[in-house]
Amino acid sequence: MKILIILPNWLGDAIMATPTIEALANHSPQAKFTFIGSYVAIEALKHHPECEKAIVDETKKASSRLLATKKLAQSLGSFDLAFTFRKNIFASLLLKWTKTPVRVGRKTWFNRFLLTRSVNFINNQHLVLNYFQFLNGLIDVSIKADKLRLYIKPEKFAKPMLGINPGATYGSAKRWYPKEF
């Protein structure tokens, strides 16, 4: 089974998609994934043992993103199943243009025309659980969303190392408001 997955743009969101990807891999051991995503998302997930191709999405840089998206879709070939974790029209068009019979993504006004299954995200529900809803009706989801998983070998340093992660600018988890607001 060939599965196309358009990863979220942000690194943290891409990591939150890993339980859904693992459930797909466990359900279909013969599955081969093609990942499309931002540079950081691809770097994090391209090491998955079932990853056949990992493509950095460069369509934003093209003079016509629409044309670049169509060309990318045509170059990919066909798939049995496709998911987009992104909520934009270009990701949904990419899935449609690959002529994949089962196309799954978030519910938007345009996705009712482009995807075969659109999933509503539940407010105040963790992103891992919202992403996991993509699998409802496709595989046995009596299994629970497992832990986050990366296949990158840890780096060992000879000397102590300090890492600084400045975090994202957006997202309610990143905001702090004084009590008087």
N, C-alpha and C positions, 0 to 999 in steps of 0.2 A: 504494500500500500504506500503510495506517495502522498505526502502531506506537505502543503505549503503553509508557512506560518509567517505572518507579518508581525514582527515584534513591536512592543511599545518603544517610543523614542527615548525615554528616560531610563537610565540604568536601573534605578530602584524599581520602576514599574516592570521592566523586563525580568528582573529577578522574581517579582511577584507572580509572573506568568509560569514559572518553572514547575509548580505542582500540576498545573493543567497539562503541560508538555510531558511530564513524567507519567501522568495517568494515561495519556495517549500512547506513549511508548510501551507501557506495561500491558495495555489492552491489546495492542497490535505489535507483537514482538518483531514482525517482519517489516514494520513501518520504517520508511526513510524520510527524513525531514529536509526541507529546503527552508532556511531562515532568511528573511529579508528584514533589514532594520538599520538603525543608526549605527555609526561606527562603534560606539561604546556597547550597545546592545549585542552587536555581532561579536565583538571581542569577548564578551562574557559568556555567550552561549554557543559559539562555534565549536567548542570542544565536546559537545554532547556526542555520545557514541553513535547515535542514530542520525547525526547530521551528515547529509550527503553534500549539500552546498550551503554556503553562507555568503550572502550578497549584501554589501553596503548600499543602501538606497541613495542614489545620487540624483534622483529625478528633480529635486528642488533646484538644482544648479542649472538645469537645462533652460534654454530660452522659451520653450513650450513644455511645461510640466505634463500637460495632457498627452502630448505626442510622445514624450519620453516614457511616460507610464505605459502607454500602449505598446511601445517597442520592447520595454522590459517584459511585459506580459507575454508577448509573442515569442521572445527569446527563451522563456522558461519552459515551454512545453505544457503538457497536461498533468493534472493531479487528480487523485481520487477524492481528496478532502482539502479544504482551505479555510484558514482562520485569519482574521485580522483583529489584533488587540487595539488597533488605532481607531479613532472615531473621526476619520476624515474621508472625504469623497474619493481621493486619489487611491487610497488603500483599497476601498471597496471596488473601484473601477478596475484596479489591477486584478483582483480576484475574479471579477466578471469576465474580463478579457482573456483570462487563462482558460476559460470554458470549463472550469471545474464544476462538477454536478452538485456538490454540497459546499456551500459558502456560508461561513458563520462569522458574525461580528456583533457589535453593539447596535442597539436600536436607535435609528435616526430617521428623519423624514425621507432621506434619499435611499437609505438601505433597503426599504421595502421593495425597491425596483432592482437593486443590484445584488442582494444576498438572498439565499434561500432560507436562512434562519437569522432572525435578529433577536438579540437578548436584551431585556431591560436590566439596567444595573439598579441595585437596591441602595438607596441612600443610607448612610451610616452602617454599611456592611463593608468589612475589610475587602480590599482589592483582590486578594487571593481568592476569596469566596465568590466575588463577582465574576472573575475570570473563569472559575471552575464551572459556573453556570453554562458556559459555552458547550459543555459536554452533555448536558441534559438531553435525553432523547437520542443521543448518538452512541453512547457506551453505557455500561452499567455504572451509574454514579452512586450506588450504595456504598462504594468505597469513599473514603473521606479524602479531602485535599491533604496531601502529605507535606512534609517540610520542604523548605526552599532547597534547591539543589544546583550546584555548579560542578563542572568537571575540570576545573582548572587546578593544576597541582600547586600546592602552597610553595611560596618562595622562602628559602632559608637564607638568612643573612648572618654573616660572621660577627657583625657588631650589632648592638641594639639599634633598632630603627623606629623612628617616630613618623606616623602617618597622620596627615591632617585632611579631613573631609569637610569642606566648607558647607556642604549641603545644597539643597535646591532653593531657588528663590520662591517658587510657588508651592501651593499645597497647604491645606489647613494645618497639617502636622508641623509645618515649619513656621507658623505665625505665632506671635506672642502679643497679647494685648494686656496693658495694665488693668487692674481691677476696676479703676474708675471708668473705663469704657464700657 
